[in-house]
């Protein structure tokens, strides 16, 4: 049985959505793959970095950058993924109706978009709990207002 586990950190560490197999006591852990993101500006002007992360023996061993489209494809099960081998639509499974919400993830860390750009709205930086549940919640304007006020 596959489970979705989400790890969250704000500064420098990726947010990860993990597909992991249950293990029996004494069974050696094999590598697992995770879809994740971090909120670190890059020289290319990107604020949100989409990732495929491999963990070996509870340690991050490989981090591969993904395009936004590839990340969403793996997340919704339309693109083959080691992190989502059963091709489950994780967005649908977590009641996320608008996949474009990933474009607003920067608002979790920054009060203003870190690069000058016309038409970018203000952010609402704070403390998220669960990345996939968070994407669903980010569609709720009442929650956004509450988040801006700091709960």
trRosetta pair geometry for C-beta under 8 A, 3 or more apart (Angstrom, degrees):
i j d omega theta_ij theta_ji phi_ij phi_ji
1 21 7.7 125 62 -142 41 60
1 22 5.9 25 55 -5 88 118
2 19 5.0 -13 -163 -161 119 94
2 20 7.1 128 -149 54 66 34
2 21 6.8 -42 -95 -86 63 58
2 85 7.9 -172 -88 51 144 89
2 86 5.8 -141 -1 1 153 138
2 88 7.3 -163 85 -12 142 142
3 18 7.8 11 96 99 79 87
3 19 7.5 152 66 -143 42 46
3 20 5.8 -33 56 58 91 85
3 22 7.3 83 -13 -57 116 84
4 17 6.1 -18 -162 -170 98 91
4 18 6.9 139 -156 67 44 54
4 19 6.7 -21 -95 -88 62 62
4 90 6.5 135 -107 -136 142 112
4 93 7.4 145 -23 112 151 137
4 94 7.7 -111 108 -61 165 116
4 132 6.8 -16 157 12 139 155
5 16 7.9 6 102 108 78 96
5 17 7.7 147 73 -159 41 42
5 18 4.4 -26 62 58 91 112
5 20 6.2 -8 12 13 123 124
6 15 7.0 2 -172 178 97 86
6 16 6.5 171 -148 85 51 56
6 17 5.5 -14 -98 -100 86 62
6 18 7.2 -174 -78 11 34 83
6 130 5.0 105 68 -152 145 70
6 131 4.7 -161 -158 23 133 94
6 132 6.1 -148 -71 5 142 91
6 133 7.8 -143 22 9 159 91
7 13 8.0 -80 131 145 109 120
7 14 8.0 61 88 95 104 72
7 15 7.0 -176 88 -153 60 44
7 16 4.6 13 45 46 98 104
7 18 7.1 49 -7 -21 98 120
7 34 7.9 -11 25 -159 110 156
7 36 7.9 -23 62 -110 93 126
8 15 5.2 11 -115 -121 68 89
8 128 5.8 -135 -158 93 149 96
8 129 6.9 -175 21 -171 160 16
8 130 7.1 -116 -37 -91 133 26
8 131 6.1 172 -86 -47 102 91
9 12 7.3 -44 123 68 118 63
9 13 3.3 17 77 69 138 127
9 14 7.5 47 50 55 99 25
9 15 7.3 -162 37 -77 56 60
10 13 7.7 39 42 47 22 89
10 39 7.0 -32 -164 46 64 122
10 108 7.3 -141 -124 134 101 106
10 109 6.0 154 -168 -102 101 99
10 127 7.6 -80 -50 -114 135 58
10 128 7.8 136 -81 28 97 93
12 38 6.8 2 -174 -163 18 136
12 40 6.3 62 -103 -75 50 130
13 38 6.7 -171 103 -111 22 116
14 34 8.0 136 110 110 129 123
14 36 3.8 73 153 139 121 135
14 37 6.2 153 -156 75 87 16
14 38 4.4 -81 -97 -54 62 98
14 49 7.9 -89 -107 89 99 100
14 51 5.2 -62 -130 42 149 152
14 53 6.2 177 70 -52 155 143
14 63 7.2 171 -28 -131 145 125
15 36 5.3 172 83 -159 47 85
15 37 5.2 -11 49 57 100 74
15 38 6.8 161 3 -82 72 49
15 128 7.7 -4 -111 87 137 138
15 131 4.4 131 163 -87 125 136
16 34 4.1 9 -167 160 112 140
16 35 7.1 140 -155 79 59 37
16 36 3.7 -34 -94 -85 61 121
16 51 7.9 -60 -98 84 80 117
16 53 6.0 -65 -113 42 120 140
16 131 7.5 163 56 3 21 152
17 34 6.2 155 71 -167 41 82
17 35 4.8 -15 57 66 101 90
17 36 6.5 177 12 -78 64 59
17 75 7.3 68 63 -119 153 95
17 83 7.2 88 92 165 84 126
17 90 6.6 95 161 173 149 158
17 131 5.9 -117 -62 78 93 129
17 132 5.8 79 -105 -46 127 112
18 32 6.3 40 -163 143 107 129
18 33 7.9 164 -139 97 68 36
18 34 4.3 -35 -93 -105 74 103
18 55 8.0 -14 -122 12 123 137
18 83 7.3 -98 -132 -154 39 96
19 32 7.3 -166 81 -170 58 102
19 33 7.0 -2 51 74 95 78
19 34 7.5 175 18 -100 63 53
19 83 5.4 132 18 175 108 53
19 84 5.6 151 -33 -90 148 46
19 85 6.8 -175 118 13 151 80
19 86 7.5 -172 -155 16 144 98
20 32 5.1 -2 -104 -136 87 148
21 32 7.9 -159 15 -103 76 108
23 27 4.5 -149 -174 74 100 126
23 29 6.4 -63 -73 -93 165 73
24 27 4.6 94 59 -25 77 124
29 32 7.8 -52 177 -24 100 104
29 57 6.3 133 80 -102 114 47
29 58 7.1 50 94 -36 160 81
31 54 5.4 8 177 -177 124 100
31 55 6.3 162 -156 80 70 46
31 56 4.5 -30 -97 -89 97 76
31 61 7.1 -68 -125 33 121 137
32 54 7.4 161 82 -153 37 55
32 55 5.1 -12 59 57 85 101
33 52 6.4 -9 -170 -176 107 91
33 53 6.9 150 -158 79 55 48
33 54 5.5 -27 -100 -99 74 68
33 55 7.6 -177 -83 17 25 76
33 81 7.4 -166 119 161 138 81
33 82 3.8 90 1 114 167 101
33 83 4.0 -114 121 -73 99 69
34 51 7.9 14 100 109 86 99
34 52 7.4 154 78 -160 47 46
34 53 4.5 -21 61 62 99 101
34 54 7.9 180 19 -80 76 23
34 55 6.6 42 -8 -14 115 111
34 83 5.4 107 -126 -126 7 121
35 50 7.7 -16 -171 -173 88 89
35 51 7.2 145 -165 84 44 61
35 52 6.3 -26 -103 -102 59 63
35 53 7.8 170 -92 18 11 84
35 66 7.9 -31 -139 16 88 155
35 71 6.4 127 -162 -153 114 81
35 74 5.7 170 -92 110 133 121
35 75 5.8 180 141 -80 167 84
35 81 7.1 -3 -63 -176 114 144
35 83 4.6 149 -35 121 80 157
35 84 6.9 0 -25 -29 126 107
35 90 8.0 177 46 41 143 162
36 50 7.8 156 90 -160 42 48
36 51 4.5 -25 72 68 86 110
36 52 7.8 150 26 -94 78 18
36 53 5.4 8 17 -6 127 124
36 131 7.8 -123 -132 -88 65 176
37 48 5.7 -8 -173 -172 126 91
37 49 6.2 154 -157 79 69 51
37 50 5.3 -28 -99 -103 92 52
37 51 6.2 171 -88 13 34 91
37 71 7.4 59 -74 -154 103 151
37 102 7.5 172 -65 -156 162 104
37 105 6.3 2 118 154 150 167
37 131 7.5 150 35 -150 101 138
38 48 7.9 162 80 -152 37 49
38 49 5.2 -11 56 57 82 105
38 51 6.9 41 -5 -19 90 133
39 47 6.3 5 -158 158 71 83
39 48 6.2 -20 -106 -100 66 62
39 49 7.8 -163 -77 19 21 81
39 105 6.4 -143 -87 134 109 99
39 106 6.1 148 -142 -117 109 54
39 108 6.5 -140 -63 71 161 102
39 109 4.3 160 126 -7 148 148
39 110 7.6 -157 168 -17 124 95
40 47 7.8 178 80 -164 19 47
40 49 6.3 -22 50 2 86 126
41 45 7.9 -31 -163 -149 91 21
41 46 7.2 161 -148 88 49 47
41 47 5.3 -20 -92 -108 72 66
41 114 4.9 -103 -72 100 139 152
41 115 7.0 147 -138 -42 127 99
42 45 7.1 -36 78 29 77 24
42 46 4.8 8 38 55 112 91
42 47 7.9 -149 12 -75 74 25
42 49 6.7 95 -33 -73 125 117
45 115 5.5 59 -148 -100 81 173
46 49 6.2 96 127 -76 126 74
47 106 4.3 36 117 -105 139 126
47 110 7.3 -68 -161 1 141 143
47 113 7.1 -114 -44 -155 157 77
47 114 5.8 143 -103 33 118 114
47 115 7.2 -142 -54 3 107 104
48 68 7.7 65 97 -94 116 103
48 102 6.9 149 156 161 159 85
48 103 7.5 -146 18 -127 153 34
48 105 5.0 92 -106 69 131 120
48 106 5.8 -104 -48 -57 97 87
49 65 6.2 -66 -172 -126 100 101
50 65 6.9 90 74 -165 62 63
50 66 4.3 -73 112 71 104 95
50 67 6.9 -4 59 109 131 13
50 68 5.9 149 -15 -94 145 45
50 70 7.3 155 110 74 137 87
50 71 3.6 -80 -176 -64 145 148
50 102 7.8 28 -85 177 116 138
51 63 5.6 -31 -156 -165 123 92
51 64 6.7 131 -159 70 66 47
51 65 6.3 -45 -100 -105 65 43
51 66 6.3 180 -93 9 11 96
51 71 7.8 41 23 -104 29 117
52 63 7.7 150 78 -159 48 44
52 64 4.5 -17 60 63 97 103
52 66 5.6 90 -22 -46 93 119
52 74 7.3 -33 -88 125 110 178
52 81 7.4 -146 -117 -150 123 97
52 82 7.2 89 -172 51 123 102
52 83 6.1 -143 -139 -23 88 128
53 60 5.8 -48 -172 -135 114 103
53 62 7.1 163 -156 88 45 59
53 63 5.3 -7 -108 -108 81 73
53 64 7.6 -166 -75 24 37 68
53 83 7.9 68 46 -86 63 129
54 60 7.5 111 78 -157 48 57
54 61 5.3 -54 100 63 96 95
54 62 4.1 21 39 50 113 101
54 63 7.9 -140 25 -65 69 37
54 64 8.0 47 -11 -5 95 102
54 82 7.6 0 -93 106 96 144
55 58 6.6 8 170 -125 114 17
55 59 6.5 155 -157 71 75 27
55 60 5.7 -45 -100 -93 76 47
55 61 6.6 134 -130 6 23 87
56 59 6.1 -31 71 62 67 83
56 61 4.3 24 15 -26 109 143
60 63 6.4 19 173 -54 120 99
66 70 4.4 -131 -173 90 102 116
66 71 4.5 131 106 -61 130 84
66 74 7.2 -70 -150 10 161 135
67 70 4.5 92 52 8 83 103
67 71 6.8 -144 90 -7 42 87
68 71 5.7 -56 -149 36 28 114
68 72 6.4 23 156 -14 65 108
68 102 6.8 158 -151 107 100 134
68 103 7.9 37 -146 -78 143 81
69 72 6.0 -56 -146 40 29 107
69 73 6.2 31 154 -21 63 109
70 73 5.5 -54 -145 37 31 115
70 74 6.4 27 157 -15 65 105
70 79 6.2 -114 -150 107 62 172
71 74 6.1 -60 -151 39 26 106
71 75 6.1 25 152 -20 64 112
71 102 7.4 159 107 -166 128 163
72 75 5.4 -56 -142 40 32 115
72 76 6.1 9 165 -1 68 109
72 91 7.9 19 -155 -47 80 137
72 99 5.3 80 -145 177 124 132
72 102 6.8 -136 -78 8 102 153
73 76 6.4 -65 -138 47 24 92
73 78 4.8 -88 -153 74 78 93
73 79 3.2 57 135 -8 117 120
73 81 7.9 159 111 -48 78 118
74 77 7.7 41 -174 -73 28 26
74 79 5.0 -58 -64 75 61 105
74 80 7.8 -25 -108 92 82 24
74 81 3.7 102 -145 -78 103 143
74 83 6.2 56 164 59 126 109
74 84 5.6 145 173 28 76 124
75 84 7.0 155 -110 -36 23 156
75 90 5.1 -92 -176 54 70 116
75 91 5.9 71 136 -40 105 95
75 99 7.7 146 89 -136 129 112
76 89 4.8 10 -161 -135 67 79
76 90 6.8 -113 -89 37 37 70
76 91 5.1 -22 -91 12 90 117
76 92 7.3 81 -137 -9 87 94
76 99 6.8 -40 -52 -97 131 138
77 81 7.8 -105 -112 23 43 118
77 84 5.9 -120 -91 143 71 131
77 86 7.6 -46 -123 102 119 58
77 87 3.7 99 -165 -180 102 63
77 88 5.4 -170 -73 66 133 18
77 89 4.9 -88 17 -68 122 54
77 90 7.2 139 -36 -9 93 74
78 87 7.5 100 -60 -157 22 103
80 87 7.5 -45 -105 -81 50 104
81 84 4.2 34 79 44 125 85
81 85 6.8 -124 87 -67 62 44
81 87 7.7 132 33 -90 92 61
82 85 6.4 8 -142 -65 32 95
84 87 6.3 93 135 -91 97 28
84 88 6.0 -123 -164 41 103 78
84 90 6.5 -103 -112 -30 135 120
88 93 6.0 18 159 -37 113 142
89 92 3.9 31 114 23 119 115
89 93 6.2 154 91 -20 64 87
90 93 5.3 -51 -138 39 36 117
90 94 6.2 15 164 -2 67 110
90 132 6.3 -93 157 -123 105 140
91 94 6.4 -76 -153 48 24 93
91 96 4.2 -89 -164 69 78 113
91 99 5.7 -32 -124 -89 160 91
91 132 7.7 -145 -103 -151 43 101
91 135 7.4 -76 -127 109 83 142
92 95 7.5 34 -172 -78 34 27
92 96 7.3 -86 -60 50 25 72
94 132 4.2 -118 -106 151 175 113
94 133 6.1 -120 -168 -77 117 51
94 135 7.1 72 109 61 131 106
94 136 5.6 -139 138 -38 90 127
95 136 5.0 58 91 -129 84 142
96 99 6.8 86 131 -84 113 54
96 101 6.6 -117 -163 32 111 138
96 132 6.8 -106 -35 -173 131 77
96 135 4.8 7 -115 111 135 111
96 136 4.5 -110 -83 -77 71 78
96 139 7.5 153 -145 -20 65 130
97 136 7.7 80 1 -129 71 78
97 139 6.5 70 48 -111 95 173
98 101 5.1 101 96 -35 95 96
98 139 5.5 135 28 -100 120 124
99 102 6.6 -13 169 -3 63 107
100 103 5.3 -19 177 8 73 118
101 104 5.6 -54 -166 33 56 111
101 105 7.7 87 140 -50 68 76
101 135 4.8 128 99 -165 133 82
101 136 7.9 162 54 -70 172 21
101 138 4.8 129 -165 86 122 124
101 139 5.9 -74 -86 -61 134 86
102 105 5.7 -12 -166 -24 50 116
102 135 6.7 -8 -70 -123 66 122
104 107 5.2 -19 175 7 80 122
104 138 5.7 164 89 170 131 137
105 108 5.9 -31 -176 6 57 115
105 135 7.9 -28 -79 -95 97 86
106 109 6.4 -72 -168 44 48 96
106 110 5.6 -21 162 33 87 116
106 113 6.4 50 125 -118 143 73
106 114 7.5 -124 -169 2 125 95
106 123 6.3 -98 118 -101 78 129
107 110 6.8 -81 -117 62 28 73
107 121 7.9 -4 -92 92 125 95
107 122 7.8 82 -129 126 104 48
107 123 3.6 -172 -135 -141 64 81
107 124 5.2 24 164 29 107 70
107 125 7.0 -137 163 -60 48 54
107 138 8.0 131 63 -141 127 121
108 123 7.4 -86 5 -174 21 115
108 124 7.6 -10 -92 80 34 67
108 125 6.1 68 152 -123 28 53
108 126 6.7 -85 -155 48 64 64
108 128 5.5 -21 -143 -32 134 121
108 134 7.7 28 -90 172 136 141
109 123 7.3 -44 66 170 45 153
109 125 5.3 8 167 -120 12 104
110 113 6.5 101 113 -100 140 23
110 114 5.6 -108 -117 -45 157 88
110 123 4.5 105 93 18 67 165
110 125 5.7 144 23 -65 8 117
111 122 6.5 -21 170 -170 64 92
111 123 5.1 -151 -138 64 14 98
111 124 7.6 61 -119 -88 58 23
111 125 5.4 -68 -57 4 65 115
112 120 8.0 93 -173 113 67 116
112 122 6.2 -44 -94 -128 64 68
112 123 6.3 -130 -52 12 16 100
113 116 7.9 129 96 -99 104 18
113 117 5.9 -63 115 38 148 107
113 120 4.0 -22 -10 144 153 149
113 123 6.9 141 -58 -38 54 107
117 120 4.7 70 81 -22 102 125
124 144 6.1 154 7 -166 165 75
124 147 4.8 82 141 112 131 106
124 148 4.3 -77 -129 -83 117 75
126 147 5.5 -146 21 -172 151 88
126 150 6.5 -179 -111 -115 121 57
126 151 7.5 128 -166 -18 145 97
128 131 6.9 69 139 -86 137 52
128 134 4.7 16 -155 -105 122 149
129 133 7.1 -34 85 74 95 124
129 134 6.9 161 52 -65 63 105
130 133 4.0 37 91 32 118 114
130 134 5.8 174 81 -26 55 89
131 134 5.4 -56 -143 33 23 119
131 135 6.8 29 157 -24 60 97
132 135 5.7 -42 -152 23 36 111
132 136 7.1 34 150 -12 61 99
133 136 5.7 -54 -160 36 39 112
133 137 6.2 36 146 -18 70 110
134 137 5.5 -57 -143 41 34 111
134 138 6.1 44 155 -32 67 102
135 138 5.7 -46 -148 23 30 117
135 139 7.8 36 151 -24 54 94
136 139 6.3 -54 -175 17 38 111
137 140 5.6 -53 -167 23 52 115
137 143 5.0 -120 176 147 93 169
138 143 7.4 -108 -93 94 25 126
138 144 7.1 70 -151 -77 54 96
140 143 4.0 64 89 9 111 113
140 144 6.8 178 94 -16 59 82
141 144 5.3 -48 -148 31 39 117
141 145 6.6 40 154 -19 66 100
142 145 5.9 -53 -154 35 33 111
142 146 6.5 31 149 -16 65 107
143 146 5.5 -57 -148 40 35 112
143 147 6.0 38 152 -24 68 106
144 147 5.6 -54 -146 35 29 114
144 148 6.4 34 153 -23 63 104
145 148 5.7 -51 -149 31 31 114
145 149 6.7 25 154 -13 62 107
146 149 5.9 -62 -155 39 32 108
146 151 6.3 43 159 -103 92 50
147 150 7.7 51 178 -67 33 21
147 151 7.1 11 -109 -55 41 72
